[in-house]
Amino acid sequence: MNNFYELRGIARPSPSAVACFKLVCMLMCPKDRPKKNADQEHPDKEGWFKLAVDILLKNPKKFLTDLIDFDKDNMQDSTIQKIKPLMEEEVMSEAKVKNASSALVSVRIWIEAMIIYHETLKIVGPMRETARVMTEKLSVVMTALGEKQAQMKEIQDNLDLLNANATELERKAAELVENLEKC
């Protein structure tokens, strides 16, 4: 977390810091747009780093919590498609990011993890839906099975009672036949 305080204090961010926070802003605050920097020589010409400092790094502790609690299940496919090519640029290479700031390494890893999660979710999502539908069907079948088992138990209980009655009647009949023979 101290690394985020360090990042917040950077006056002239490296191109890697700007690129990292451009991607983080695209993911975490897609509706916010940066204001272009008047100084075209400034590394943050588009204003992404300033936007990140103003919105995300304003409270570094909250930023860490926001990264952890990020709603990764609802990332827009269009956003990921914009971010993927930017991740492949030289400025976002692991070595360049590490040279810029060790604090950025974890941010880069988080961005990469979000991309991988999104790609995995494309595969797993339909499977989750299939599992949900099948679970609902199984629930209906299990309810029907429970009802049929209850009916079966009732029939079995009646059958056991009838068998007990039949045995008792056979015993009485045998007893009557025996009494008849004695008479």
N, C-alpha and C positions, 0 to 999 in steps of 0.2 A: 504494500500500500504506500510506503514511503516513496517508492518509485514513481507513483502517480503524482505525488506532491512535487517531485523533481521535474516531471514532465510539464506540469502546470507553470513552472517558473521559467521555462525556456523562452527567450525573447526572439531568437532567430532559429527556428526549428530546421533540422536537416530535411532534405527531400524525403528520406525514409520516414521520418516522424510525420511529415505532412501526409504522405501516402497512407500510412497506417491509420491515422485518424480520419482521413477522408473515407476510408472503407468502414471504419467503426461508425462514423456519422451516418453513412448510407444505410447501415444496418439498424442502428439504434434510434436514430431520429430522421427517418426518411422524408418527413414533411418539411423539415427545416432546411433552408437554403443559405449558404454562406454569402457574405458580402465580399466582393473582390477587393483586394488590397490595392490602394492607390499607388503604392511603390511597386512598380513592376520588377524591380531588382530583388524584392523580398522573396525568400524561398516559398512563402505561403501566398502566392499570387491569387489563387482562387478563394482563399479565406477559410479553408477546411480546418486547419489547425486552430485558428482563432475561434471558430464555431465550437470545436471540441473543448477548448479551454473555457469558453463562456457557458456551455451547456453541460458537458460531461465531466470535465475536470474541475469544475467549480467546487465540488465536494468530492474529493478523491475516495473517501470511504464509501459514499453512496455509489460512486462510479463502479467500484469493485462489486458491490452488492447488485447493481444493475447488470453487470456482466454475468454474474452467477445466475440471476433470476430472469435473464433475457428469455422472451417468448420465442424460443427457437422452432416451435412447431408451426408457427404462422408466418415464417419469412416468405416474402414474395419471390416467386421464381424469377421475375424480371430483375429484381435487385441482385440476386445471386448471379444471374447471367452477366450483369454489369461488373460485378466484383471479381469474378473468376479471371478474366483477362488481366485485370489490374494486379492481381496477386502474382501473376507470372512475369511482371516487369522486373527488370534488374534492381530497381530501387527497393523492391519488396523481397529481394532474396534474403535468405536467413543471415548470410554474412553481412550484407549492407545494413540490415536492421540492427544486428548485434553491434556493429561498429558505431552506429548512430547513438544507440543507448541500450543498455542492458534492460532498462525498464520497458522498452518497446518489444522485446522478445516475447513476453507473455501476451501482449496485445496481438502480435502477429499470430501466435499459436492459437489464440481464441478465434481470430478471424478464420483461420484455416479449419479449425474444428467446426465452426458454424457452416462452412461450405460443405465439409464432409458429412455433417449431420443432415443437411438439406438433401444432399444427393442420396444418402442412405434412406431418408424418410420417403423419397419418391418410390423406393422399392418396398419398404416396410409398410407404408401407408395403406396401399391396397390390400396387403395381407392382413393388416389390423382390421380393416373394414370387413374383409371376408370372415375373419375370426369372430368379429362382433355379430355378424349376421348368423353365423353357424352357432354361436353361443345362444342367441335368441331362439333359433330353431330347436336346439338341444333342450332349452328350458321348456318349450312347449311340449316336446316329446316326453321329457321327464315328468312333467305335470300329468300328461295323459297316462304315462306308465304308472305313476303313483295312484291315479284313480282306478286303473285296471287292476293293480295289485290289491287295492282296498276291496274292489268287487270280488276278486278272486279269493281273498281271505274270507269275505262274507259267505261266498258259496262253499268254500272249504269248511267253514264253521258249521253251516247248515248240513253239509254232507256228513260231517263227524257226528252231529246231533242225530241225523237220520240213521246212521250206522249204529250208534249207541241204542237208539230206539228199536231198531231191527234186531239187534243182539238181545235186548231185553225181551222183545216179543217172542223171539225164537226160544229163549229160555222158558218163558211162560207157557208157550205152546208145548214144549217138551215136557214141562211139568204137568200140564193138563193131560197130555197123552199118557204120561206115567200114572197119573191119578185115575184116568179112565180105565187103564189096564188093571189097576188095583181093584177098581170097583167091579 
